[in-house]
Amino acid sequence: MPAAGEGQIDCHILAGRIHQTVSSAYPLKIISPTATRCTLEDGTRTPLVPAVSYILSYGGGIVHGDQIRVRVRVATQCALLLLTQGSTKVYRTRGVPKSCLPNLSPTLDANQTYQTMEITVDDGALLCLLPDPVTCFKEAKYNQRQWVKMHKRGSLVLLDWMTSGRMSRGERWAFDKYMSVNCVSVVDVDADKGRLAVRDALLLESPECGPRLESLDAFAYLLILGPHVAHVADTFRSEHKQHRIRPFERTHTSVQWSVSEVAEFGVLGVAVRASSSSTEDLKLWIQSKLSGVCSVVGDSAWSMYCNT
């Protein structure tokens, strides 16, 4: 039985079919609907066998003292989409003493929230981490770590994004702390220890961030790596080559974005940063830009992402 707030997903092929071994403990919940392998327009089947898992929390959010940790492994020939149902809400800090949280690690602060993803992507596999945005309430303190260990022939689509807060309640950039760290290390058949290829960190603290981000309501970091999504990365490159930073289209005029190349230890791809004054505009922009992933995972799995 996993400890409180811990979960595990193991996605693999067994006897020609995809299987997911899933476990989780309160306040974390993981559900895995069935996704089917599809036939593409040219008559061929999708190159990988798709699977989908939703990472949820009871009550739709996490509170101070919560320590969420999810371990994920995606085996060869598998394509796993990790999704959420609605934004991850981080509730305000209320000053609970550490003695009231016996499951909290002694090195962590009881008045902050922690969420960690530890992901392994095997040779030829694909992981798409596509959650809804994190929304921090007023006076919330949130810490997120996403560690990915991938084979140099594995593929990854990682989305990390956030909103300014509960805008309907007049809360914009009113949280106390938002910290997110994304690390990707690369391994091959001759090495067990990964070599760090990507490290991105974002720290926003009140009250400094509010005045500087007054014109924005959503910010996203998108990482696209590996052979299975090379055509998606090329889409970003081709448009970025024409315009360094520009609005997307008339329907997404509030979105501004930039692209950085990633080429480390045999892994090729792009890192994209985007911002917008509209969360909905940014969501539609991300879905539009990532539409090429559908040819890898199929309509059955991709429609679950687009309908969230």
C-alpha positions in Angstrom: 0.0 0.0 0.0 1.5 3.4 -1.0 2.0 6.1 1.6 -0.3 9.0 1.8 -0.2 11.1 -1.4 1.9 8.7 -3.3 1.1 7.0 -6.6 2.6 4.9 -9.3 1.9 4.2 -12.9 3.7 1.4 -14.9 2.7 1.3 -18.6 4.0 -1.7 -20.6 3.1 -4.2 -23.3 2.1 -7.7 -22.2 1.1 -10.4 -24.7 0.7 -7.8 -27.4 -1.6 -5.6 -25.4 -1.0 -2.5 -23.3 -1.3 -2.7 -19.5 -1.1 -0.2 -16.8 -0.3 -1.1 -13.2 -1.7 1.8 -11.1 -1.7 2.5 -7.4 -2.5 5.6 -5.3 -3.3 6.8 -1.8 -5.4 9.7 -0.5 -5.4 12.6 -1.3 -4.2 11.4 -4.7 -6.3 9.4 -7.1 -5.3 7.9 -10.5 -7.8 6.6 -13.1 -7.0 5.0 -16.4 -9.7 4.9 -19.1 -9.3 2.7 -22.1 -7.7 4.1 -25.2 -7.6 2.2 -28.5 -5.0 2.0 -31.2 -6.3 3.8 -34.3 -5.8 3.5 -38.1 -4.6 6.7 -39.7 -5.9 8.3 -42.9 -3.1 6.6 -45.0 -4.3 3.2 -43.7 -1.4 2.6 -41.3 -1.8 2.1 -37.6 -0.4 4.5 -35.0 3.3 3.7 -34.4 2.8 3.3 -30.6 0.1 1.7 -28.5 -1.7 4.5 -26.5 -2.7 4.6 -22.9 -4.2 7.4 -20.8 -4.2 8.2 -17.1 -5.8 11.0 -15.1 -4.0 12.3 -12.0 -6.6 13.7 -9.7 -7.0 14.9 -6.1 -10.0 14.6 -3.8 -11.7 18.0 -3.6 -10.1 19.2 -6.8 -7.0 20.7 -5.2 -4.2 20.4 -2.7 -3.7 22.1 0.7 -0.7 23.2 2.7 1.2 20.2 4.1 0.2 17.9 1.2 3.1 16.0 -0.3 2.1 14.5 -3.6 4.6 12.1 -5.3 3.9 10.1 -8.5 6.3 7.7 -10.1 5.7 6.8 -13.8 7.4 4.4 -16.1 6.6 4.1 -19.8 8.0 1.0 -21.5 9.0 0.4 -25.2 6.2 0.8 -27.8 3.9 2.6 -25.3 2.6 6.1 -25.6 1.2 7.4 -22.3 -0.8 10.6 -21.9 -0.9 11.9 -18.4 -3.9 14.3 -17.9 -5.9 16.1 -15.2 -9.6 17.0 -15.0 -9.6 20.8 -14.5 -6.9 23.0 -13.0 -4.9 22.0 -10.0 -6.0 24.3 -7.3 -3.6 25.2 -4.5 -5.4 26.5 -1.4 -4.2 29.2 0.9 -1.8 28.6 3.8 -3.5 28.5 7.2 -0.5 28.1 9.6 -1.0 24.4 10.6 1.8 23.2 13.0 4.0 20.4 11.7 2.9 18.1 14.6 -0.6 17.9 12.9 0.9 16.4 9.7 2.6 13.2 10.7 3.1 12.0 7.1 5.1 15.1 6.1 8.8 14.7 5.5 10.8 16.3 8.4 12.7 18.4 5.9 9.6 20.1 4.4 7.6 23.1 5.6 4.2 22.3 6.9 2.8 25.6 5.5 3.8 24.8 1.9 2.4 22.3 -0.7 4.7 19.9 -2.6 4.1 17.9 -5.8 6.8 15.7 -7.4 6.7 13.6 -10.6 9.5 11.0 -11.2 9.2 9.7 -14.8 11.1 7.1 -16.7 10.8 6.9 -20.5 12.2 3.7 -22.1 13.7 3.2 -25.6 11.2 4.0 -28.2 8.4 5.1 -25.8 6.5 8.4 -25.6 5.3 10.3 -22.6 2.9 13.3 -22.9 2.5 15.1 -19.6 -0.4 17.5 -20.5 -2.1 18.7 -17.3 -4.5 21.6 -16.9 -2.8 24.7 -15.4 -1.9 25.2 -11.7 -4.0 27.9 -10.0 -2.7 29.2 -6.8 -5.2 30.9 -4.4 -4.3 34.0 -2.4 -1.5 33.3 0.1 -0.8 29.8 -1.3 2.7 28.4 -1.3 3.4 25.7 -4.0 6.5 23.7 -4.9 6.6 21.4 -7.9 9.4 19.1 -9.2 9.2 17.1 -12.4 12.2 14.8 -12.9 12.3 12.9 -16.2 14.9 10.1 -17.0 14.6 9.2 -20.7 16.4 6.9 -23.1 18.1 8.8 -25.9 15.6 7.2 -28.3 12.6 8.0 -26.1 10.3 10.9 -26.7 8.7 13.5 -24.4 6.0 16.2 -24.5 6.0 18.0 -21.1 3.7 20.9 -20.4 4.1 23.0 -17.3 1.7 26.0 -17.0 0.0 28.2 -14.5 -2.6 31.0 -14.2 -2.5 34.2 -12.2 -5.0 32.9 -9.6 -8.7 33.1 -9.0 -9.5 35.9 -11.4 -13.2 35.6 -10.7 -12.5 36.6 -7.1 -10.1 39.4 -8.0 -7.1 37.4 -7.1 -4.3 38.0 -9.6 -0.7 37.0 -8.7 -1.8 37.1 -5.0 -0.1 33.8 -4.0 2.9 33.9 -1.7 5.1 31.4 -3.7 5.1 29.4 -6.9 8.2 27.3 -7.6 8.5 24.8 -10.5 11.6 22.8 -11.6 11.7 20.6 -14.6 14.8 18.3 -15.2 15.4 15.9 -18.0 18.3 13.4 -17.9 19.3 11.1 -20.8 20.5 7.5 -20.6 21.5 4.9 -23.1 22.0 1.1 -23.0 25.6 1.5 -21.6 24.8 3.8 -18.8 22.5 3.7 -15.7 23.2 7.2 -14.6 21.5 9.9 -16.6 23.3 13.0 -18.0 21.4 16.2 -17.4 20.1 17.6 -20.7 17.5 20.1 -19.6 16.9 22.0 -16.4 14.3 24.8 -16.2 13.3 26.6 -13.0 10.7 29.2 -12.3 10.3 31.0 -9.0 7.6 33.6 -8.4 7.1 35.2 -5.0 4.7 37.8 -3.8 4.6 40.8 -3.8 7.4 41.2 -6.3 5.8 39.3 -9.2 2.4 41.1 -9.2 3.4 44.4 -10.7 5.7 42.9 -13.3 3.1 40.4 -14.6 0.1 42.7 -14.4 -0.7 42.3 -18.1 -0.6 38.5 -18.1 -2.9 35.8 -16.7 -1.2 32.6 -17.9 2.3 31.3 -18.5 3.4 28.0 -20.1 6.6 26.1 -20.5 6.5 23.3 -23.1 9.2 20.8 -23.8 9.2 18.6 -27.0 11.9 16.0 -27.3 12.6 12.8 -29.3 12.0 11.2 -32.6 8.3 10.4 -32.2 7.4 14.1 -31.9 10.2 15.6 -34.1 7.5 16.8 -36.6 5.8 18.7 -33.8 9.1 20.4 -32.9 9.6 21.2 -36.6 6.3 23.1 -36.6 7.5 25.4 -33.9 10.9 25.8 -35.6 9.4 26.8 -38.9 7.2 29.5 -37.5 9.8 30.8 -35.1 12.3 31.1 -38.0 9.9 33.6 -39.6 9.0 35.6 -36.5 11.0 35.5 -33.3 8.1 36.4 -31.0 4.6 37.0 -32.4 0.9 36.6 -31.8 -0.4 33.3 -33.2 -3.5 34.1 -35.2 -6.3 36.5 -35.0 -8.2 34.1 -32.8 -5.2 33.9 -30.4 -3.9 37.5 -30.5 -3.0 37.5 -26.8 -0.5 34.7 -27.1 3.2 35.5 -27.3 5.8 32.8 -27.5 9.5 32.0 -28.1 11.5 28.9 -29.0 14.9 27.5 -27.8 16.7 24.6 -29.3 17.6 21.5 -27.3 20.4 19.3 -28.6 22.1 17.4 -25.8 23.5 13.8 -25.7 21.7 12.7 -28.8 18.3 14.1 -27.8 16.9 16.8 -30.2 13.9 19.0 -29.7 12.6 22.4 -28.6 11.7 24.3 -25.4 8.8 26.7 -25.8 7.8 29.5 -23.5 4.4 31.2 -24.0 2.3 33.7 -22.2 -1.1 35.3 -22.6 -3.6 37.6 -21.0 -6.2 34.9 -21.5 -6.0 31.3 -20.2 -8.5 30.1 -22.7 -6.5 31.6 -25.6 -3.3 29.9 -24.4 -5.1 26.6 -23.9 -6.4 26.7 -27.5 -3.0 27.7 -28.8 -1.3 24.8 -27.1 -3.8 22.3 -28.3 -3.5 23.6 -31.9 0.3 23.5 -31.8 0.4 20.0 -30.4 -2.2 18.6 -32.8 0.6 16.6 -34.6 0.8 14.3 -31.6 -2.5 12.8 -32.7 -0.7 11.0 -35.6 1.4 9.2 -33.0 -1.2 8.3 -30.3 -4.4 8.2 -32.3 -7.8 9.9 -32.1 -9.0 7.8 -29.2 -6.3 9.0 -26.8 -5.9 12.5 -28.2 -9.6 13.3 -28.0 -9.5 12.8 -24.2 -6.9 15.6 -24.0 -8.8 18.0 -26.3 -12.0 17.4 -24.4 -10.6 18.1 -20.9 
